[in-house]
Amino acid sequence: MNVEFNRNEDQLKQLSFNLTQKLQKVALGGGQKRIEAHKAKGKLTARERIDYLLDKGAAQVEIGAFAGEGMYKEEGGCPGGGVVVVMGYVAGRQCVVVANDATVKAGAWFPITAKKNLRAQEISIENKLPIIYLVDSAGVYLPMQDEIFPDKEHFGRIFRNNAVMSSMGIVQISAIMGPCVAGGAYLPIMSDEAMIVNGTGSVFLAGSYLVKSAIGESIDNEALGGASMHSEVSGVTDYKFDTDEECLTHIRNIFDKMGGQASAGFSRVAPAKPAQDEQEIYGLLPADRVKPYDMMDIINRLVDNSEFEPYKDLYGQTLICGLARIDGWAVGIVANQRKIVKSKKTGMQMGGVIYSDSADKAARFIMNCNQKRIPLVFLHDVSGFMVGSQSEQGGIIKDGAKMVNAMSNSVVPKFTVIVGNSYGAGNYAMCGKAYDPRLIVAWPTAQLAVMSGAAAANTLLQIQVASLKAKGEVITPEAEKELLDRIKARYEEQLSPYYAAARLWVDAVIDPLETRKVISEGIAAANHAPIEKAYNVGVIQV
C-alpha cells in the first residue's frame, strides 16, 4: 500500500465530489420554488430545454456554470450568471446553445450575464459554430444598468455580434420562449430565424406599463407583443408554436437540413484510451502542492495509448514539449515539469519554474506546431519565470518574451488546462485567458493569482506594517500574526478555481477525468474553422 498515493487520492476525489455537489446546486438556478413556479406556466426550465434540444448520448461541454458564484450578494446573487451555455450537438451538428434561466431574477441581465453571453458568441465566432438562443428574459437588471449598458464589452456588443456573425455566415437561430424586452428584443430578431411560443413568448421594445407611461396607450402585453401579433400582423417572428417542445423540435428539423461545413483538416485517427489507468491521476497529483511530481505521469494518463513523442527532452527540462493524440486528435503538448531536474549548463532547476532554456525550447516547439497545423494543449502547474542575477544576466526576459510571442501569434487553436499553480507571468506564457485559448478549464486543484498565497500574504503584510509604523503605531507580534491571517484568508479565497470561474477567467472547473473529453470537443469545434491567417511571430529577441 502506498500511503501517500492513497492520501492524494482521497483529497482529489473529495475535491471532485465537492465539484459535483456545487454543479448540482448551480443546476437548481433560482431554487426549487422558482422552478416550480416557472413550470406552472407550462414552460420547461432552461436546462430542460437544452436537454430536449441536444442529441441524446452525444458529448456536451458546459461553459461558465459557476459564472456569478458568490457575486452580487447585496442583490440576492445570480447563480450561473442567469444563463446556461452548452456546447453540444443538434441533429449531429456541433453548436453552441444559450438559454436564459428565468428562475434567476426572471432571466434579467447582470454584468456577468452579458460577459457569459459574449463568451458564448466568441466560441461560436472562433470555431464557426452555429448558435441557438433560447430567450426568456426580463431584460437588463436596472439597479446595475451602469455596469451593463454602455461600454464596449457590455449588453450592446451582443447585438453587434449578431450582425457580424450573420455576415460571416454563422447560423443563428432564436426561440422566444418567455419575455423578450427592450434592447434584448434585438437579439432574436437579428438572428437568421426567430420562432415564438404562443401564450408564454412575447417581444417588444417597451412593455405595457412603459407604453402607458410614455404615450398614454392602454394595451396588454399579449396584444402588444405576443405570438399571434408578431406571427400574423408585424411579421417580426417566422414561426409560432403552442409548446416549448414543438418549438425545440422545429429547431432540430432546421439543423437536420443544414449543409456541410468546411474543415480545418486537423489530424484525427481512431480514438484510443490511455494504456495507463486514468483513475490513477487522483493519486499521482500531490495533496501538498509544494511537493514535486513527474508531470509525465499525468500526461501518460491523458493521451491515447499513453504514447508521447518528446521534443528536446534533454534540454529545457522544466517544460515538457511533445506530440501525442487525445481521443484520436493530434496535439502538441506544452506542460510544466514539477520534479527537480538537472541541467548540464546551469545545474539543478526547480520544478514548475520556467528557465531560459525551457522558454527557448517551448517557443521553437510552438512554432513547429503552427508550421504543421497541430493544435496546442497547455498543462499548467507553474510558479513563474526564474528570477535572480544569474537568470537576468542569462536573458530570461528575452527568452520569456520569445515564448510569449510565439504563443500569442499562434494560428492553430490553443487549449489550456490548469492542473495546479498558475501564477504571474507563468500564466501568461502558458496561454492564460488573456491569450485567447479556445477553451480554458481548471481542475479543482488549480490556483490562479499573480503569486502564491504565502508569498503574496507576506508581501502585503510588510507593506501594511510599514504603513502603520509610519503613522507611529506599534505593532505587536500578536497583532502582526492576526493581520497576516486576515490577509492570507482573503488572498486564499481569490486563489480558488471557483473564484476564477465565477468571473469567467476559466470556462469551467472540471473533474480531471473530463479533461480528454473537453480537449477533444474543443478540437472538434475548432476543426470547423479553417486556418486563414499565416503564422507570423513578428520581431523576436534572439
Summary of the structure (lengths in Angstrom):
residues: 542
radius of gyration: 25.4
end to end distance: 50.4
largest distance: 84.0
contacts: 1873
relative contact order: 0.10
helix: 45%
strand: 19%
